[in-house]
Amino acid sequence: MVLPLRRDLAVRAALERRLLTADRPLAALLDLHGVQESATALHGAFAAVTAPGQEVLHTFAVKAGSLVPVLRLLDGFGIGCEVASPGELALARAAGLAADRIVLDSPAKTEAELREALALGIALNADSPQELARLDALVASEPVSAPPLGLRINPQLGGGTIDAMSTATTTAKFGIGLRDPGAREWIVRAFLDRPWLTRLHCHVGSQGMALERMAAGVRALWELAEEINAAAGARRVTTLDIGGGLPVDFASDETPPPFAAYARLLNETVPGLFDGRYGLVTEFGRSLLAKSGFILARVEYTKTTGGRPIAVTHAGAQVAVRTVFAPASWPLRIAAYDAEGRPKKGPDVRQDVAGPCCFAGDLVARDRALPPLDPGDLVALLDTGAYYFSTPFGYNALLRPGVHGYRADPGTPTVFTTLRRPQTMSELVTEYGGDC
Ligand SMILES: Cc1ncc(COP(=O)(O)O)c(C=O)c1O
């Protein structure tokens, strides 16, 4: 059964179950079956191109959905965690992830974080020569054997359509610029001097990055690994971490994440990646979760100002920060439902859909053709399963909505699982210093 039909069932059931009420006018929902379908598609796509016995660790970029039960669910589907902060590492550990299913990437790891990762046996990718120098000292003083350690490379191939998501521009802040003068030789020497350095990592960019450019980045990574191994006369680089970044179609429900197309493209662009000599790590985030989640908000008021109809809802920058602050890069589809949770019908009216935050730009859709909205109706912000409700913005001290996983099928009652409880007012007050 397809995603939109399951979504409609979930909206009705969420109202019946009072997950969304007049007093609790905002909720987030995640289609657990949809998440499972994505995980299965990812495994299948790489299984179709990898060599028999080739080690592949798919990890989920925790920043895309930083909720402990989601990490646990994905772990159950055979997907580990890529973490980029001590907090994300704590979430992965709270979800019960084994150390060898976690990879730590971050450009600003403190010495204590590095020491903790080494002690826990968590693989990590160093982001800079200075971080590598810190690792030198730590590895020398560590009595235990170090976990897999790698180096992040910026292949400097250029950006995609969203600057802020482009991590392979000439001056991007991540990794070591491969094309900078002397960098390639420096990297080769770094590996020759450090037998414990066994991985290369790159993440070319996220949403808005052409698959061809992502594959070119992986090609550059593989060529570097071949050069290092040839120079060492041994298999020094054993594993390539190819990052995440697959784009999501925010414009329709029709296009599934392009896992299979990307795996095929990688196989054409870098056939050596799949001959079984290298272990692989992937770090997909958005493509695993985005399509399965949506934010549901009540319309509190409607009005017309300067000839423009405006629906004032409870979903704004606090749950859709990218869309509100960079609407051209992050447009969202909005679905309209009536107060009973039935899809609302037209004729469409061009209107703004506003959030509750106190600044004029707090709009999740501008001049959008939608069925006329009335107070008590609902709007669903679609494709928000990644990077939206799981990473709220604290402006205006608005309560964080509950996040509810669901399994919906016609003929059977929709089942909900709490993934994050709705925040209470006293929890909010404490978070904002109330206990100080
Ligand atoms: C190092 C790294 N890996 C993986 C990802 C996940 O990217 P995406 O959610 O686009 O798949 C990111 C995103 O910022 C990242 O920085």
The ligand as an SDF file (V2000), in Angstrom:
LIG
                    3D

 16 16  0  0  0  0  0  0  0  0999 V2000
   29.4760   13.4940    6.8860 C   0  0  0  0  0  0  0  0  0  0  0  0
   28.0430   13.3620    6.5240 C   0  0  0  0  0  0  0  0  0  0  0  0
   27.5660   12.1560    6.2190 N   0  0  0  0  0  0  0  0  0  0  0  0
   26.2740   11.9770    5.9050 C   0  0  0  0  0  0  0  0  0  0  0  0
   25.3860   13.0340    5.8580 C   0  0  0  0  0  0  0  0  0  0  0  0
   23.9480   12.7610    5.5230 C   0  0  0  0  0  0  0  0  0  0  0  0
   23.5460   13.3960    4.3660 O   0  0  0  0  0  0  0  0  0  0  0  0
   22.1080   13.1130    3.7710 P   0  0  0  0  0  0  0  0  0  0  0  0
   21.1270   13.3010    4.8520 O   0  0  0  0  0  0  0  0  0  0  0  0
   21.9730   14.1040    2.6930 O   0  0  0  0  0  0  0  0  0  0  0  0
   22.1160   11.7120    3.2510 O   0  0  0  0  0  0  0  0  0  0  0  0
   25.8400   14.3190    6.1460 C   0  0  0  0  0  0  0  0  0  0  0  0
   24.9310   15.4720    6.1010 C   0  0  0  0  0  0  0  0  0  0  0  0
   25.2100   16.5690    6.4370 O   0  0  0  0  0  0  0  0  0  0  0  0
   27.2040   14.4910    6.4930 C   0  0  0  0  0  0  0  0  0  0  0  0
   27.6930   15.6960    6.7930 O   0  0  0  0  0  0  0  0  0  0  0  0
  1  2  1  0
  2  3  1  0
  2 15  2  0
  3  4  2  0
  4  5  1  0
  5  6  1  0
  5 12  2  0
  6  7  1  0
  7  8  1  0
  8  9  2  0
  8 10  1  0
  8 11  1  0
 12 13  1  0
 12 15  1  0
 13 14  2  0
 15 16  1  0
M  END
$$$$
